[in-house]
């Protein structure tokens, strides 16, 4: 099975924080910065980890901006 790729817009000042948090969940998610100016990041989520990542994003979303970013919006950049 392939990993799921999801894109999010986050507070660009918090990208380093998100990277740090996701690295702590080794093997659950891998984050890449797509556009640091706009705060767009991609998450590569292995099969079976989608619920864990959703829970992490829900909790993080209580303190910082984390919103889904449609792929079409990224392709325009």
N, C-alpha and C positions, 0 to 999 in steps of 0.2 A: 504494500500500500504506500501511496505517496503522502508526503507532508502536505498540510493545508497552508496556503499562503493567505494572510489577511493583512489589510492595510489600515492604519489608524492615523488620525491627526491628533497630536498631543501638544501640550505647551512646550514650545521649543526649548525653553530654559530648563525643562525637566527631562530631556532626552537622556542625559547621563544618569539620572536617578533611575529611570525605567530600565536602562541597560544593566545597571547594578542589581536591581531587583530581579530581573529575569535571569541573570547569570547565577543568582543564588538558587534558582530552580533548575539546576543542571539536568539537561535532557528533556525538559518539559517544553521549552520554547527557545527559539533563537531569534534575536532582534537585529535588524539592519536599518540604519538611517537611510531613507530614500531622498529626502529633501530637508536639510537642516534648517533652512530659512523658513519654510512653511510648517515644520514640525511633523513631517510625514515619515512614519516608520513602517516597516514590514515585519510581520511575525511569521516565522516558519514553525508550524505546529505538527509534531509527529502524530501519527494515528493513535487514537486512544487518549490523547492529552487535551482534547478540545474543551472538555468540561472544566478541567483544572485551570486552563488559561482563561476561560470565561469568568471563573470565580476570582482569579487574580485581578483581571481587568475591572470587574465590578467593584472590588475593594479599592483599587487604585483610583477609580473614577470618583470616589467620594472625596478625594483630596486634590486631584489634579484633572485637567481636561483630557479625556480619552474618548474620542468619537470615531466611529468607523469612517473610512475614507474610500469611496467607490473607486475601483480600478480605472474607470473612464476618466476620472478627475486627474489621476496620476499620469495617464497617457498623454494628456494635453500639455504637460510640463515639458 
